[in-house]
Amino acid sequence: MKYSHKLSDAVHILAYVDIFKGGDLSSRAIADSIESNPSLIRRLMSMLSKAGLLTTQSGSVSPKLSRPAANISLLNIYQALDDSTTLLHVDDKTNLNCPVGRNIQQTLDQAYQQVQTASENSMAQITLQGIIDDIVEREAQRN
């Protein structure tokens, strides 16, 4: 099964930008934190910027959140990353001569839509500020 780290990395970027505002906010510094490469960070930052979650200026290393972290939900971040924001996908190649193959797609579409709706409702309740607060608290406990 293939999975993506884009949501995790996007949340990481936004939390980093807020926590380290006034510090080194270069794509290299953020990439070092994520253990990724700066070009991936720039692509994700561009998506976040287009979605209105991050403000950047060309030629300047000064990204910042476009609105307070308390007003950015995990769902906002998730929706910023793709046009196709569907968690689960049904295999569209099935044997129509089989009763299961003939009906599985519609059955799973309905079930997967329930999962999608529940996930989005849950993500809408989680704020970037809550995530940032948890990161800061965990770091304080380490020290």
C-alpha positions as CSV (number, residue, x, y, z in Angstrom):
1,M,0.0,0.0,0.0
2,K,1.3,3.4,-1.0
3,Y,1.0,6.3,1.4
4,S,2.0,9.9,1.4
5,H,3.8,12.1,4.0
6,K,2.6,15.3,2.4
7,L,0.1,16.2,5.2
8,S,2.6,15.4,7.9
9,D,5.2,17.5,6.2
10,A,2.8,20.4,5.5
11,V,1.8,20.5,9.2
12,H,5.5,20.3,10.1
13,I,6.3,23.3,7.9
14,L,3.5,25.4,9.3
15,A,4.4,24.5,12.9
16,Y,8.1,25.3,12.2
17,V,7.3,28.6,10.7
18,D,5.2,29.6,13.7
19,I,7.5,28.2,16.4
20,F,10.7,29.7,14.9
21,K,9.3,33.0,13.6
22,G,12.2,35.4,13.6
23,G,14.7,32.6,13.2
24,D,16.0,30.7,10.1
25,L,13.0,30.0,8.0
26,S,14.8,29.0,4.9
27,S,13.7,25.9,2.9
28,R,17.0,24.4,3.8
29,A,16.4,24.8,7.6
30,I,12.9,23.5,7.4
31,A,14.1,20.6,5.2
32,D,16.7,19.7,7.8
33,S,14.0,19.5,10.4
34,I,11.9,17.3,8.2
35,E,14.9,15.4,6.9
36,S,13.8,16.1,3.4
37,N,15.1,18.3,0.6
38,P,14.5,22.0,0.1
39,S,12.8,21.6,-3.3
40,L,10.1,19.5,-1.7
41,I,9.7,22.1,1.0
42,R,9.4,24.9,-1.5
43,R,6.7,22.9,-3.5
44,L,4.7,22.3,-0.3
45,M,5.1,25.9,0.8
46,S,3.8,27.0,-2.6
47,M,0.7,24.8,-2.2
48,L,0.1,26.2,1.3
49,S,0.6,29.7,0.0
50,K,-1.9,29.2,-2.8
51,A,-4.4,27.9,-0.3
52,G,-4.1,31.0,1.8
53,L,-2.4,29.4,4.8
54,L,1.1,30.7,4.4
55,T,2.4,34.1,3.2
56,T,5.7,34.1,1.4
57,Q,7.6,36.8,-0.5
58,S,9.8,36.0,-3.5
59,G,13.4,36.7,-2.8
60,S,12.8,36.9,1.0
61,V,13.2,34.2,3.6
62,S,10.3,35.3,5.8
63,P,7.3,33.0,5.5
64,K,4.6,33.4,8.0
65,L,1.1,32.1,8.7
66,S,-1.6,33.9,6.8
67,R,-3.9,33.8,9.8
68,P,-3.6,32.8,13.4
69,A,-2.8,29.1,14.0
70,A,-6.0,28.7,16.0
71,N,-7.9,29.5,12.8
72,I,-6.1,26.9,10.7
73,S,-7.5,23.3,10.9
74,L,-6.0,20.1,10.0
75,L,-8.7,19.9,7.3
76,N,-7.6,23.2,5.8
77,I,-4.1,21.9,5.5
78,Y,-5.3,18.6,4.1
79,Q,-7.4,20.3,1.5
80,A,-4.5,22.6,0.5
81,L,-2.4,19.7,-0.7
82,D,-4.4,18.1,-3.6
83,D,-7.3,18.5,-5.9
84,S,-8.1,14.9,-5.1
85,T,-8.5,14.9,-1.3
86,T,-10.0,11.4,-1.0
87,L,-8.6,9.2,1.7
88,L,-9.7,5.9,0.2
89,H,-10.0,4.8,-3.4
90,V,-12.0,1.9,-4.9
91,D,-10.4,-0.3,-7.5
92,D,-12.3,0.4,-10.7
93,K,-11.2,-2.8,-12.5
94,T,-13.4,-5.6,-11.3
95,N,-15.0,-8.6,-13.1
96,L,-18.6,-7.6,-14.0
97,N,-19.5,-11.2,-14.5
98,C,-19.0,-11.8,-10.8
99,P,-21.7,-10.7,-8.3
100,V,-19.0,-9.3,-6.0
101,G,-17.2,-7.6,-8.9
102,R,-20.4,-6.2,-10.2
103,N,-21.4,-4.6,-6.9
104,I,-18.2,-3.9,-4.9
105,Q,-17.5,-0.5,-6.3
106,Q,-20.9,1.1,-5.4
107,T,-20.9,-0.6,-2.0
108,L,-17.4,0.6,-1.2
109,D,-18.1,4.1,-2.6
110,Q,-20.8,4.4,0.0
111,A,-18.7,3.0,2.9
112,Y,-15.7,5.1,1.9
113,Q,-17.8,8.2,1.8
114,Q,-18.9,7.6,5.4
115,V,-15.2,7.3,6.3
116,Q,-14.3,10.4,4.4
117,T,-17.0,12.5,6.0
118,A,-16.1,11.3,9.5
119,S,-12.4,12.0,8.9
120,E,-13.0,15.5,7.6
121,N,-15.3,16.3,10.5
122,S,-12.6,15.1,12.9
123,M,-9.8,17.0,11.1
124,A,-11.9,20.2,11.2
125,Q,-11.8,20.1,15.0
126,I,-8.0,19.9,15.2
127,T,-6.3,23.2,15.0
128,L,-2.7,24.0,14.1
129,Q,-2.5,25.9,17.4
130,G,-3.4,22.7,19.3
131,I,-0.6,20.9,17.4
132,I,1.9,23.7,18.1
133,D,1.0,23.8,21.8
134,D,1.5,20.0,22.0
135,I,4.9,20.3,20.3
136,V,6.0,23.1,22.6
137,E,4.8,21.3,25.7
138,R,6.5,18.0,24.8
139,E,9.8,19.9,24.2
140,A,9.5,21.7,27.5
141,Q,9.0,18.3,29.3
142,R,12.2,17.1,27.6
143,N,14.2,19.9,29.2
